[in-house]
Amino acid sequence: MLHIKLKKFALPFCVCAISMLVTPSVVLAEETGPVAATKAADQKAALAKKAAEREARKAAEAKKAAEAQLPATEQKATETQMPIEEQKEK
């Protein structure tokens, strides 16, 4: 008699135990969707920000190189003009 009651009790107990174990994973799966989308959006924003910073840095370096080149060109032009002016004075 006890054996029959134990079988009747074991089946509902197993069903309840399995459902309790599965429920948190189902709820967790539903909650991770928006979280994953938010993380992906944050990563995209961070990558876009880094790319913009790289472009700004490249533009600044190019501007510095152009500014450094201008005085060198002007200095060469001044050096070539000085001997001509000195010759006129003599």
C-alpha distances in whole Angstrom, upper triangle without the diagonal:
4,5,5,7,9,10,11,13,14,16,18,19,20,22,24,24,26,28,29,31,33,34,36,38,38,40,42,43,45,46,48,50,53,53,54,56,58,58,60,62,63,63,66,68,68,69,72,73,74,75,78,78,79,82,83,84,85,88,89,90,92,93,94,95,98,99,100,102,104,106,106,108,110,111,112,114,116,117,118,120,122,124,125,126,128,130,131,132,134
4,5,5,6,9,10,10,12,15,16,16,18,20,21,22,24,26,27,28,30,32,34,35,36,38,40,41,42,44,46,48,50,50,51,54,55,55,57,60,60,61,63,65,65,67,69,70,71,73,75,76,77,79,81,81,83,85,86,87,89,91,91,93,95,96,97,99,101,103,103,105,107,108,109,111,113,114,115,117,119,121,122,123,125,127,128,129,131
4,6,5,6,9,10,10,13,15,15,16,19,20,21,22,25,26,26,29,30,33,34,35,37,38,39,41,43,44,46,49,49,50,52,54,54,55,58,59,59,62,64,64,65,68,69,69,71,73,74,75,77,79,79,81,83,84,85,87,89,90,91,93,95,95,97,99,101,101,103,105,106,107,109,111,112,114,116,117,119,121,122,123,125,127,127,129
4,5,5,6,9,10,11,13,14,16,18,19,20,22,24,25,26,28,29,32,33,34,36,38,39,40,42,44,45,48,48,49,52,53,53,55,57,58,59,61,63,64,65,67,68,69,71,73,74,75,77,79,79,81,83,84,85,87,89,90,91,93,95,95,97,99,101,102,103,105,106,107,109,111,112,114,116,117,119,121,122,123,125,127,128,130
4,5,5,6,9,10,12,12,14,16,17,18,20,22,23,25,26,28,30,32,32,34,36,37,38,40,42,44,46,46,47,50,51,52,53,56,57,57,60,62,62,63,66,67,68,69,72,72,73,76,77,78,79,82,83,84,86,87,88,90,92,93,94,96,98,100,100,102,104,105,106,108,110,111,112,114,116,118,119,120,122,124,125,126,128
4,5,5,6,9,11,10,12,14,15,16,18,20,21,22,24,26,28,29,30,32,34,35,36,38,40,42,44,44,45,48,49,49,51,54,54,55,57,59,59,61,63,64,65,67,69,70,71,73,75,75,77,79,80,81,83,85,86,87,89,90,91,93,95,97,97,99,101,102,103,105,107,108,110,111,113,115,117,117,119,121,122,123,125
4,5,5,6,9,10,11,13,15,15,17,19,20,21,23,24,27,28,29,31,33,34,35,37,38,40,43,43,44,46,48,48,50,52,53,54,56,58,58,59,62,63,64,66,68,69,70,72,74,74,76,78,79,80,82,84,85,86,88,89,90,92,94,96,96,98,100,101,102,104,106,107,108,110,112,114,115,116,118,120,121,122,124
4,6,6,7,9,11,12,13,15,16,18,19,21,22,23,26,28,28,30,32,33,34,36,38,39,42,42,43,46,47,48,49,52,53,53,55,57,58,59,62,63,64,65,68,69,70,72,73,74,76,78,79,80,82,83,85,86,88,89,90,92,94,96,96,98,100,101,102,104,106,107,109,110,112,114,116,116,118,120,121,122,124
4,6,6,6,9,10,11,12,14,16,17,19,20,21,24,26,26,28,30,31,32,34,36,38,40,40,41,44,45,46,47,50,51,51,54,55,56,57,60,61,62,63,65,66,67,70,71,72,73,76,77,78,80,81,82,84,86,87,88,90,92,94,94,96,98,99,100,102,104,105,106,108,110,112,114,114,116,118,119,120,122
4,6,5,6,9,10,10,12,14,15,16,18,20,22,24,24,26,28,29,31,32,34,36,39,39,39,42,44,44,45,48,49,49,51,53,54,55,57,59,59,61,63,64,65,67,69,70,71,73,74,75,77,79,80,81,83,85,86,87,89,91,92,93,96,97,98,100,101,102,104,106,107,110,111,112,113,116,117,118,120
4,5,5,6,9,10,11,12,14,16,17,18,21,22,22,24,27,27,29,31,32,34,37,37,38,40,42,42,44,46,47,48,50,52,52,54,56,57,58,60,62,63,64,66,68,68,70,72,73,74,76,78,79,80,82,84,85,86,88,90,91,92,94,96,97,98,100,101,103,105,106,108,110,111,112,114,116,117,119
4,5,5,6,8,10,11,12,14,15,16,19,21,21,22,25,26,27,29,31,32,35,35,36,39,40,41,42,45,46,46,48,50,51,52,55,56,57,58,61,62,63,65,66,67,69,71,72,73,75,77,78,79,81,82,83,85,87,89,90,91,93,95,96,97,99,100,102,104,105,108,109,110,111,113,115,115,118
4,5,5,6,9,10,11,12,14,15,18,20,20,22,24,25,26,28,30,32,34,34,35,38,39,39,41,44,44,45,47,49,50,51,53,55,55,57,59,60,61,63,65,66,67,69,70,71,73,75,76,77,79,81,82,84,86,87,88,90,92,93,94,96,98,99,100,102,104,106,107,108,110,112,113,114,116
4,5,5,6,8,10,11,12,14,17,18,18,20,22,23,25,27,28,30,33,33,33,36,38,38,39,42,43,43,45,47,48,49,51,53,53,55,57,58,59,61,63,64,65,67,69,69,71,73,74,75,77,79,80,81,84,85,86,88,90,91,92,94,95,97,98,100,101,104,105,106,107,110,111,112,114
4,6,5,6,9,10,11,12,15,16,16,18,20,21,22,25,26,28,31,31,32,34,36,36,38,40,41,42,44,46,46,48,50,51,52,54,56,57,58,60,62,63,64,66,67,68,70,72,73,74,76,78,79,80,82,84,85,86,88,90,91,93,94,96,97,99,100,103,104,105,107,109,110,111,113
4,6,5,6,9,10,10,13,15,15,17,19,20,21,23,25,27,29,29,31,33,34,35,37,39,40,41,43,45,45,47,49,50,51,53,55,56,57,59,60,61,63,65,66,67,69,71,72,73,75,77,78,79,81,83,84,85,87,89,90,92,93,95,96,98,99,102,103,104,105,108,109,110,112
4,5,5,6,9,10,12,14,15,16,18,19,21,22,24,26,29,28,29,32,33,34,35,38,38,39,42,43,44,45,48,49,49,51,53,54,55,57,59,60,61,63,64,65,67,69,70,71,73,75,76,77,80,81,82,84,86,87,88,90,92,93,94,96,97,100,101,102,104,106,107,108,110
4,5,5,6,9,11,12,13,15,16,17,19,21,22,24,27,27,27,30,32,32,33,36,37,37,39,41,42,43,45,47,47,49,51,52,53,55,57,58,59,61,63,64,65,67,68,69,71,73,74,75,78,80,80,82,84,85,86,88,90,91,92,94,96,98,99,100,102,104,105,106,108
4,5,5,6,9,10,10,12,14,15,16,18,20,22,24,25,26,28,30,30,32,34,35,36,38,40,41,42,44,45,46,48,50,51,52,54,56,57,58,60,61,63,64,66,67,69,70,72,73,75,77,79,79,81,83,84,85,87,89,90,91,93,95,97,98,99,101,103,104,105,107
4,6,5,7,10,10,11,13,15,16,17,19,22,24,24,25,28,29,29,31,33,34,35,37,39,39,41,43,44,45,47,49,50,51,53,55,55,57,59,60,61,63,65,66,67,69,71,72,73,75,77,78,80,82,83,84,86,87,89,90,92,93,96,97,98,99,102,103,104,106
4,6,7,8,10,11,12,14,16,17,18,20,23,22,23,26,28,27,29,32,32,33,35,37,37,39,41,42,43,45,47,48,49,51,53,53,55,57,58,59,61,63,64,65,67,69,69,71,73,75,76,77,79,81,82,84,85,86,88,90,91,94,95,96,97,100,101,102,104
4,6,6,6,9,10,11,13,15,16,18,21,21,21,24,25,26,27,30,31,31,33,35,36,37,39,41,41,43,45,46,47,49,51,52,53,55,57,58,59,61,62,64,66,67,68,70,72,74,74,76,78,79,80,82,84,85,86,88,90,92,93,94,96,98,99,100,102
4,5,5,6,9,10,11,13,14,16,19,19,20,23,24,24,26,28,29,30,32,34,35,36,38,40,41,43,44,45,47,49,50,51,53,55,56,57,59,60,62,63,65,66,67,69,71,73,74,75,77,79,80,81,83,84,86,88,89,92,93,94,95,98,99,99,102
4,5,5,6,8,10,10,12,15,17,16,18,20,21,22,24,26,27,28,30,32,32,34,36,37,38,40,42,43,44,46,47,48,50,52,53,54,56,58,59,60,62,63,64,66,68,70,71,72,74,76,77,79,80,81,83,85,86,89,90,91,92,95,96,96,99
4,5,5,6,9,10,10,13,16,15,16,19,20,20,22,24,25,26,28,30,30,32,34,35,36,38,40,41,42,44,46,46,48,50,51,52,54,56,57,58,60,62,63,64,66,68,69,70,72,74,75,77,78,80,81,83,84,87,88,89,90,93,94,95,97
4,5,5,6,9,10,12,14,15,16,18,20,20,22,24,25,26,28,30,31,32,34,35,37,38,40,41,42,44,46,47,48,50,52,53,55,56,58,59,61,62,63,65,67,69,70,71,73,74,76,77,79,80,82,83,85,87,89,89,91,93,94,95,98
4,5,5,6,9,11,13,13,15,17,18,19,21,23,24,25,27,28,29,31,33,34,35,37,39,40,41,43,45,46,47,49,50,52,53,55,56,58,59,61,62,64,66,68,69,70,72,73,75,76,78,79,81,82,84,86,87,88,90,92,93,94,96
4,5,5,6,9,11,11,12,15,16,16,18,20,21,22,24,26,26,28,30,31,32,34,36,37,38,40,42,43,44,46,47,49,50,52,53,55,56,58,59,61,63,65,65,67,69,70,71,73,75,76,78,79,81,83,84,85,87,89,90,91,93
4,5,5,7,10,10,11,13,15,15,17,19,20,21,23,25,26,27,29,30,31,33,35,36,37,39,41,42,43,45,47,48,49,51,52,54,55,57,58,60,62,64,65,66,68,69,70,72,74,75,77,78,80,82,83,84,86,88,89,90,92
4,6,6,8,10,11,12,14,15,17,18,20,21,23,24,26,27,29,30,32,33,35,36,38,39,41,42,44,45,47,48,50,51,53,54,56,57,59,60,62,64,65,66,68,70,71,72,74,75,77,78,80,83,84,84,86,88,89,90,93
4,6,6,7,9,11,12,13,15,16,17,19,21,22,23,25,27,28,29,31,33,34,36,37,38,40,42,43,44,46,48,49,50,52,53,55,56,58,60,62,63,64,66,67,69,70,72,73,75,76,78,80,81,82,84,86,87,88,90
4,6,5,6,8,10,10,12,14,15,16,18,20,21,22,24,25,27,28,30,31,33,34,36,37,39,40,42,43,45,46,48,49,51,52,53,55,57,59,60,61,63,65,66,67,69,70,72,73,75,78,79,79,81,83,84,85,88
4,5,5,6,9,10,11,12,14,15,17,19,20,21,23,25,26,27,29,30,32,33,35,36,38,39,41,42,44,45,47,48,50,51,53,54,56,58,59,60,62,64,65,66,68,70,71,72,74,77,78,78,80,82,83,84,87
4,5,5,6,9,10,10,12,14,15,16,18,20,21,22,24,26,27,29,30,32,33,35,36,37,39,41,42,43,45,47,48,49,51,52,54,56,57,58,60,62,63,64,66,68,69,71,72,75,76,76,78,81,81,82,85
4,5,5,6,9,10,11,12,14,15,16,18,20,21,23,24,26,27,29,30,32,33,35,36,37,39,41,42,43,45,47,48,49,51,53,55,56,57,59,60,62,63,65,66,68,69,71,74,75,75,77,79,80,81,83
4,5,5,6,9,10,10,12,14,15,16,18,20,21,23,24,26,27,29,30,31,33,35,36,37,39,41,42,43,45,46,48,49,51,53,54,55,57,59,60,62,63,65,66,68,69,72,73,74,76,78,79,80,82
4,5,5,6,9,10,11,12,14,15,17,18,20,21,23,24,26,27,29,30,32,33,35,36,38,39,41,42,43,45,47,48,50,52,53,54,56,58,59,60,62,63,65,66,68,71,71,72,74,76,77,78,81
4,5,5,6,9,10,11,12,14,15,16,18,20,21,23,24,26,27,29,30,32,33,35,36,37,39,41,42,43,45,47,48,50,51,53,54,56,57,59,60,62,63,65,66,69,70,70,72,75,75,76,79
4,5,5,6,9,10,10,12,14,15,16,18,20,21,23,24,26,27,29,30,31,33,35,36,37,39,41,42,43,45,47,49,50,51,53,54,56,57,59,60,62,63,65,67,69,69,71,73,74,75,77
4,5,5,6,9,10,11,12,14,15,17,18,20,21,23,24,26,27,29,30,32,33,35,36,37,39,41,42,43,45,47,48,49,51,53,54,56,57,59,60,62,64,66,67,68,70,72,73,74,76
4,5,5,6,9,10,11,12,14,15,17,18,20,21,23,24,26,27,29,30,32,33,35,36,37,39,41,42,44,46,47,48,50,51,53,54,56,57,59,60,62,65,65,66,68,70,71,72,74
4,5,5,6,9,10,11,12,14,15,16,18,20,21,22,24,26,27,29,30,31,33,35,36,37,39,41,42,44,45,47,48,50,51,53,54,56,57,59,60,63,64,65,66,69,70,70,73
4,5,5,6,9,10,11,12,14,15,17,18,20,21,23,24,26,27,29,30,32,33,35,36,37,39,41,43,44,45,47,48,50,51,53,54,56,57,59,61,63,63,65,67,68,69,72
4,5,5,6,9,10,11,12,14,15,17,18,20,21,23,24,26,27,29,30,32,33,35,36,37,39,41,42,43,45,47,48,49,51,53,54,56,57,60,61,62,64,66,67,68,70
4,5,5,6,9,10,11,12,14,15,16,18,20,21,22,24,26,27,29,30,31,33,35,36,37,40,41,42,44,45,47,48,50,51,53,54,56,59,59,60,62,64,65,66,68
4,5,5,6,9,10,11,12,14,15,16,18,20,21,23,24,26,27,29,30,31,33,35,36,38,39,41,42,44,45,47,48,50,51,53,54,57,58,59,61,63,64,65,67
4,5,5,6,9,10,11,12,14,15,17,18,20,21,23,24,26,27,29,30,31,33,35,37,38,39,41,42,44,45,47,48,50,51,53,55,57,57,59,61,62,63,66
4,5,5,6,9,10,11,12,14,15,16,18,20,21,22,24,26,27,29,30,32,33,35,36,37,39,41,42,43,45,47,48,50,51,54,55,56,58,60,60,62,64
4,5,5,6,9,10,11,12,14,15,16,18,20,21,22,24,26,27,28,30,32,34,35,36,38,39,41,42,44,45,47,48,50,53,54,54,56,58,59,60,62
4,5,5,6,9,10,10,12,14,15,16,18,20,21,22,24,26,27,29,30,32,33,35,36,38,39,41,42,44,45,47,48,51,52,53,55,57,58,59,61
4,5,5,6,9,10,11,12,14,15,16,18,20,21,23,24,26,27,29,31,32,33,35,37,38,39,41,42,44,45,47,49,51,51,53,55,56,57,60
4,5,5,6,9,10,10,12,14,15,16,18,20,21,22,24,26,27,29,31,31,33,35,36,37,39,41,42,44,45,48,49,49,51,54,54,55,58
4,5,5,6,9,10,10,12,14,15,16,18,20,21,22,24,26,28,29,30,32,33,35,36,38,39,41,42,44,47,48,48,50,52,53,54,56
4,5,5,6,9,10,11,12,14,15,16,18,20,21,22,24,26,27,29,31,32,33,35,36,38,39,41,43,45,46,47,49,51,52,53,55
4,5,5,6,9,10,10,12,14,15,16,18,20,21,23,25,26,27,29,31,32,33,35,36,38,39,41,43,44,45,47,49,50,51,54
4,5,5,6,9,10,10,12,14,15,16,18,20,21,23,25,26,27,29,31,32,33,35,37,38,39,42,43,44,46,48,49,49,52
4,5,5,6,9,10,11,12,14,15,16,18,20,22,23,24,26,27,29,31,32,33,35,37,38,41,42,42,44,46,47,48,51
4,5,5,6,9,10,10,12,14,15,16,18,21,21,22,25,26,27,29,31,32,33,35,37,39,40,41,43,45,46,47,49
4,5,5,6,9,10,10,12,14,15,17,19,20,21,23,25,26,27,29,31,32,33,35,38,38,39,41,43,44,45,48
4,5,5,6,9,10,10,12,14,15,17,19,20,21,23,25,26,27,29,31,32,34,36,37,38,40,42,43,44,46
4,5,5,6,9,10,10,12,14,16,17,18,20,21,23,25,26,27,29,31,32,35,36,37,38,40,42,43,45
4,5,5,6,9,10,10,12,15,16,16,19,20,21,23,25,26,27,29,31,33,34,35,37,39,40,41,43
4,5,5,6,9,10,11,13,15,15,17,19,20,21,23,25,26,27,29,32,33,33,35,37,38,39,42
4,5,5,6,9,10,11,13,14,16,17,19,20,22,23,25,26,28,30,32,32,34,36,37,38,40
4,5,5,6,9,11,11,12,15,16,17,19,20,21,23,25,26,29,30,31,32,34,36,37,39
4,5,5,6,9,10,11,12,14,15,17,19,20,21,23,25,27,28,29,31,33,34,35,37
4,5,5,7,9,10,11,13,15,16,17,19,21,22,23,26,27,27,29,32,32,33,36
4,6,6,7,9,10,11,13,15,16,17,19,21,22,24,26,26,28,30,31,32,34
4,6,5,6,9,10,11,12,14,15,17,19,20,23,24,25,26,28,30,31,33
4,5,5,6,9,10,11,12,14,16,17,18,21,22,23,25,27,28,29,31
4,5,5,6,9,10,10,12,14,15,16,19,20,21,22,25,26,26,29
4,5,5,6,9,10,11,12,14,15,18,19,20,22,24,25,26,28
4,5,5,6,9,10,11,13,15,17,18,19,21,22,24,25,27
4,5,5,6,9,10,11,12,15,16,16,18,21,21,23,25
4,5,5,6,9,10,11,13,15,15,17,19,20,21,23
4,5,5,6,9,10,12,13,15,16,18,19,21,22
4,5,5,6,9,11,11,13,15,16,17,19,21
4,5,5,6,9,10,10,12,15,16,17,19
4,5,5,7,9,10,11,13,15,16,18
4,6,6,7,9,11,12,14,15,17
4,6,5,6,9,10,11,13,15
4,5,5,6,9,10,11,13
4,5,5,6,9,10,11
4,5,5,6,9,10
4,5,5,6,9
4,5,5,7
4,5,5
4,6
4
